[in-house]
Amino acid sequence: QVQLVESGGGLVQAGGSLRLSCAASGRTFTTGAMGWFRQAPGKEREVVAAISWSGRSTIYADSVKGRFTISGDNAKKTVYLQMTSLKPEDTAVYYCAAAPGWVGVLPRATYAYDYWGQGTQVTVSS
């Protein structure tokens, strides 16, 4: 089992920045993928960004490219999502997810991830 705990959400004005953190505990794995997803009211959960456990590969949703950066610290078993130039449409609950053992192209689909955090609310005011 893997436990994921997100932190760092909050209320910010448009144009501002936030950094989300996701701390992993429990089962240790050395390969796989970690992802950030978000879900706005009435919408489906969508991938924001993902990173391989090695840190060598990343993917981003087109809507956040150039504004968000995903990174990881293996020693701390923590994944970060640095969000800049935030827009009101970024408002959502943000979830961290883990896909231990995943190999190949980083997955964008929710079904590829086995473990999920409880989510953290990000609200961007205009």
Disulfide bonds with the S-S distance in Angstrom:
Cys22-Cys96 1.99
